[in-house]
Every structure is written in structure tokens, then in C-alpha cells.
Amino acid sequence: MTSRSVRASALNFRDIAASLGIIDDYKLGDECAGIVRHIGRFVDPTSFQAGDRVVAWRPGQGAHSSIVRNPAVFCHKMKDMPFGTATAFLWP
């Protein structure tokens, strides 16, 4: 599990449909990018460290928040890409 400060999150069609009441969902945003604040004790310290720039996928959990926690398997380190741009890509 990693905890990060969110710097950008994405909006997609599902978020708009939920906002308009077309679908029943209240946790908006599946993608976010930010800076790792903490890593859990089961996270390999060679994979992530506090201060790393990451993009994360949060299916159904909501990403429009100041701080989010996520399984490390759904996080990907970013290079020198703007946070907003990173949330627009489909990451493996």
C-alpha cells in the first residue's frame, strides 16, 4: 500500500455520467498522479520511496482527493511528465 499527495486526477465519461445521474456512482475519478508520502511495510522499498512521482489507477475508489491510499501494484513511477498529462494515459 502506498499513500500519496494527489497533484492531478482525471475526468472521464463515467465521471460525467455519474455527475449527471445517468449511472449510480458517487466515487469519481479512477486515475490520479502525485507524490508518494508513505509506503506500507509490505511494499518493496526498491519499488517505491517517499518523494517518488507516481500515477495510480483507482478503479471505483475515487481519485478526487488530496491524499489517497492505493495498493502498490496499481501504481507506476513517472519520469519528468506533468501530473495532469500522466493521468490522461492508460498505464500498464
C-alpha positions in Angstrom: 0.0 0.0 0.0 1.2 3.5 -0.8 -0.1 6.8 0.3 0.3 9.9 -2.0 -0.4 13.6 -2.2 -2.6 14.0 -5.3 -1.5 16.7 -7.7 -3.9 15.8 -10.6 -6.8 13.5 -11.2 -8.6 12.7 -14.4 -12.2 13.0 -15.5 -13.7 10.6 -18.0 -17.1 9.7 -19.3 -18.1 7.6 -16.3 -17.5 10.6 -14.0 -19.6 12.8 -16.2 -22.4 10.2 -16.4 -22.3 9.8 -12.6 -22.4 13.6 -12.1 -25.5 13.8 -14.4 -27.2 11.0 -12.6 -27.1 8.7 -15.6 -25.3 6.0 -13.6 -25.4 5.4 -9.8 -21.9 6.1 -8.6 -20.5 8.6 -6.1 -16.8 7.9 -6.2 -15.5 10.0 -9.1 -12.1 9.6 -10.7 -10.2 6.4 -11.5 -6.8 7.9 -12.2 -4.5 10.2 -10.2 -0.9 11.3 -10.1 1.1 12.7 -7.3 4.0 12.2 -4.9 4.4 9.2 -2.6 4.2 10.2 1.1 4.5 6.8 2.7 4.9 3.2 1.7 3.4 0.2 3.6 5.6 -2.4 5.3 4.9 -5.0 2.6 5.9 -2.7 -0.3 9.3 -3.5 -1.7 11.4 -0.4 -0.9 13.3 -0.7 -4.2 10.0 -0.2 -6.0 8.7 3.0 -4.3 10.1 5.5 -1.8 8.7 8.7 -0.3 9.1 11.5 -2.8 8.6 9.4 -5.9 6.4 10.8 -8.6 3.7 8.2 -9.5 0.5 7.7 -11.4 -2.1 5.4 -9.9 -5.2 3.6 -11.1 -8.1 3.5 -8.5 -11.0 1.7 -10.2 -14.2 2.5 -8.3 -12.4 4.1 -5.3 -12.4 7.7 -6.3 -9.3 9.8 -7.1 -10.5 13.4 -6.5 -9.0 13.8 -3.0 -5.9 15.5 -1.5 -4.4 12.2 -0.2 -5.2 8.7 -1.4 -4.0 5.2 -0.5 -3.6 2.5 -3.1 -2.1 -1.0 -3.5 1.4 -0.5 -4.9 0.5 -2.9 -7.8 -1.8 -0.2 -9.2 1.0 2.5 -9.1 3.5 3.3 -11.7 6.6 5.6 -11.4 6.6 8.6 -13.7 9.5 10.4 -15.3 9.5 14.1 -15.9 5.9 14.2 -17.1 3.4 16.8 -15.9 1.0 15.3 -13.4 -2.1 16.3 -15.5 -0.6 14.7 -18.6 0.2 11.4 -16.7 -3.5 10.9 -15.7 -4.5 11.0 -19.4 -2.5 7.9 -20.3 -3.5 4.3 -19.9 -0.8 2.8 -17.8 0.1 -0.9 -17.6 
